[in-house]
Amino acid sequence: MNTSIQSLRNVGILAHVDAGKTTLAERVLFYAGRIHRITEVRDKGGGGATMDSRPDEQRRGITIASAATRIDWDGHPINLIDTPGHIDFTIEVERSLRVLDGAVLVLCGVAGVQAQTGSVVRQMARYGVPCVAFVNKLDLAGADPVRVVAQLRDKLGHNAALLTLPIGRERELRGVVDVLRGEALTFEGEHGEQVRRGPLPEGMHEAVQLHRQRLIEAVAEADEGILERYVEGLPIDDDALLEAARAATVARRFTPVVCGSARGNLGVQPLLDAVIRFLPHPGQVRNTAFDLHREAEIELECDPARPLRALAFKSVEDAYGGLTYLRIYQGRLSRGDTVYAGGRKLRAGRLVRPHADTIDDIPSAEAGDIVALFGTACGTGEVLTPDATQRIAMRPMNVPKPVVSYAIVPKDRAMLDRFSRVLGRLCREDPTLQVSHDPESGQCILSGMGELHLEVYCDLLREQHGIDVFRSPPRVTYRETLAAPVAFDHLHKKQDGGNGQYAKVVGQLRPSDQAYAFVDQVKGGTIAREFISACDRGFRLAMEAGPLLEAPLTGIEVVLEDGKTHAQDSSDLAFQIAARDAATQALARAEVALLEPVMLVEVDAPSQFVGAVQSGLVRRRGQITDSEVGASAVRVRARVPLAEMFGYAGDLRGCTEGKGEYNMELADYQRVPAGIQAELVARHRGER
């Protein structure tokens, strides 16, 4: 295999919001020589961290869009993507993990495993991405890496073990210990750029032996060779242990953990060493595609000599124009090449390597690399090939459904056309942002993952495009579902001369665990086989708007049992209309229930406010699921309907003297209580 492929790493940095992810990324860039000055996330004089280059990111102090760069560490090129930690921007994590081979999971040494930690771990599992964990902020009061590793094991099911231990705690933190080598690492220079190795400090030998033993036990859980030697009491040398740990990490059976303080410039270089040592190179990751012509799955080979296969995973328009981000899975792409995507002919006019908000031109890129095309229009999810006859698809990324909506309209009506064009482009860039139009009110409905998500886009309309908008209060995106089976028997008949329409459908709608299911039980040819798929399309159309709030329907199985076909007047269109109307009419008389999004809410506050926090959540129809009460702080977890969470930030500040913080993520949808459902339906009908 090409040695350049073996040395390459494609890595993302993932975390719960405020775990120190972007601060860590800034140190990584500095120690790798990619930047020559460290700026902090909220550095007023320096304009914010390098990877948070957008003005709104610098103003809010959070990452909103994933940012890519390229560094070199110990002769290994690393494509690095810094992702948002806030749940509202989860699509950035999804699209990044879709093309990455490994990740750095950042955890706060004080807070440990938090709500979004669990979310990103599930996302990593979805795409089969292994990780190295970094326990950050060990210079803060209450930080404990051993406790955090225990949470990784107990709460997230990771077979994790520490490779480094802190020397000193909190403000006395002055370095880390390499558990395997039994050496102390200290970080000297103005920004900790000089790593010094030395003997273990007094009093740490016992702790190092304990954690070396735990490391061996963790690797033995994942490797039979190490397990055999461990059980037989045979010595296990460092090289064998490291090799087994690496194989187990790549296979997602082991998670190596290092620790330190990014802001304190401690422990970052050992993390980079761990990225190179434990995370896979592109040639070690199995990737497949689907040949649409042959209707067969194909293996992709990480080989520059093979035909090009490159996935477009993100498209944006910025100060430089249009950028399409690519992961090259197979083959080579050079500047000026002619390629094809979705049957369209494209020219790779400029091939660039992004670095935060800047780009560097490059002549070519090979299998395994992550690059971008400048000025070449290509849709997210399309696969670039060198031949127009090749139609290749790859597994799409997971796109969560929106849960919050605003009705918005430009303050200046003369901006309507531009407003529509800009919104269309923004929705193409961010598939979790959706625009619809209310046919009754004529309002434009903007839907997204949360209040912050929509606020960011409303601000972007004003600041980047000069379009100020009026917006309604946020509203929840409900779903409707069937509570009991209902039958249908419907004839669609239009025979008034000329080509008529005739179609009859008979069957049932039933509650289902699937979002939508279609079951064909037609016997005897009462509905011609060529019209069955048209029936399916018609039933799906009926699922777009329910009888209560005109919200999308989910959890319904359609069973088509019988029907009737006319020799001359039956058609695809007739059966599609018949199926749509049959389902719509059946739903109008059926028992239908509303479903509302329920959030997993996690609140951190001083311990004296535990009662106020819990009672406040219960008043919002919350169900307390867990409380961790420490000496000085409490963490309360609850399930709360999203409709009850609007305005919670202000209430939490009030009941905790401004010292409480919360985060939330979508858990699932649950039925709305009958009384609240009746109110919502009455209000909706009044608005019509």
Secondary structure, 3 states (H helix, E strand, C coil): CCHHHHHCEEEEEEECCCCCHHHHHHHHHHHCCCCCCCCCCCCCCCCCCCCCCCHHHHHHCCCCCCEEEEEEECCEEEEEEECCCCHHHHHHHHHHHCCCCEEEEEEECCCECCHHHHHHHHHHHHHCCCEEEEEECCCCCCCCHHHHHHHHHHHHCCCEEECEEEECCHHHCCEEEECCCCEEEEEECCCCCEEEEECCCCCCHHHHHHHHHHHHHHHHHHCHHHHHHHHCCCCCCHHHHHHHHHHHHHCCCCEEEEECECCCCECHHHHHHHHHHHCCCHHHCCEEEEECCCCEEEEECCCCCCCCEEEEEEEEEECCEEEEEEEEEECEEECCCEEEECCEEEECCEEEEEECCEEEECCEEECCCEEEEECCCCCCCCEEECCCCCCEECCCCCCCCCCEEEEEEECCHHHHHHHHHHHHHHHHHCCCCEEEECCCCCCEEEEECCHHHHHHHHHHHHHHHCCCEEECCCEECCEEEECCCEEEEEEEEECCCCCCEEEEEEEEEEECCCCEEEEECCCCCCCCHHHHHHHHHHHHHHCCCCCCCCCCECCEEEEEEEEECCCCCCCHHHHHHHHHHHHHHHHHHCCEEEEEEEEEEEEEEEHHHHHHHHHHHHHCCCEEEEEEECCCEEEEEEEEEHHHCCCHHHHHHHHCCCCCEEEEEEEEEEECCHHHHHHHHHHHHHHC
